[in-house]
Amino acid sequence: MSITKQQIEKLAARVESSTRELISIVSSHNIRQATEVCWEWTTENGKATCGGIGALAEFIKNGCKTVRWVGQRNHVRLAVNGTSVWTTSNGG
C-alpha cells in the first residue's frame, strides 16, 4: 500500500495543528518535566501539581481539568526497597 502526496499533506496539516495545540497547553499550564519520572503543571484552579506521565496525559485528555479521585487514597505506600513513602506530595 502506498501513500499519496495528498494523504501526506493532510497528515502533515493534522500534525502541525496538534503540535500548535499542545504547545499552547504546555505554555498555559506551565508543564515541565521535574525529574526523570515526574512532571509538574498548573491546574485549572491555578494550583501547582505533579505526577507521572500517565497523570499528565489524563490531565490533557480531560481538557486540562483535574481528575478527582473517587475513593480515599492511602497517603503512605511501600517503595520498591520496602521503605514507607509519602504519596500526597507527588499526586499519589
SEVO-13087 format. One record per residue (C-alpha): residue in one letter; z, y, x negated. Coordinates in steps of 0.05 Angstrom, whole numbers, plus 5000, padded with zeros to 4 digits. Each point is the difference from the previous one (the first is absolute). Example, Ala and Ser with C-alpha at 12.3 -4.5 7.8 and 13.67 -1.06 7.14 Angstrom:
SEVO-13087
A515649104754
S498750694973
//
This chain:
SEVO-13087
M500050005000
S498150674972
I502850675018
T495350575017
K500350714972
Q501950265069
Q505949515004
I502450214931
E499550745019
K503949875064
L505449624961
A500450554948
A501050525055
R505649595031
V503449914933
E499450754985
S502950185068
S505849504992
T501450264930
R500550725024
E504749785056
L504449614952
I500350584951
S502250455056
I505549515020
V502449934928
S500350754992
S503450175065
H505349464993
N501350074925
I498449274988
R501249784929
Q501749374962
A507250054976
T500549354962
E495649404989
V501949725069
C502850605038
W496250565035
E502950665027
W497450435057
T502350535050
T500649775072
E497650385062
N507150295004
G499650284929
K504849474974
A498649694932
T499949245003
C497649434956
G497949285004
G495149494975
I492550025008
G500649625066
A504750525029
L495250564978
A494149635030
E503749935066
F501850744999
I492750194991
K497649475049
N504850275053
G497050704996
C505150244949
K505849875048
T506149654974
V501049295026
R506749935034
W503449334986
V501949625063
G506349664977
Q505950114953
R498449914927
N504849774947
H501150544948
V501449504945
R495749424979
L499849534940
A495250174944
V496049474965
N505349954946
G505649895053
T503150694997
S501350435061
V495150575011
W500650595048
T493650045041
T501150645041
S497450464946
N493549634990
G498049945073
G502949345006
//
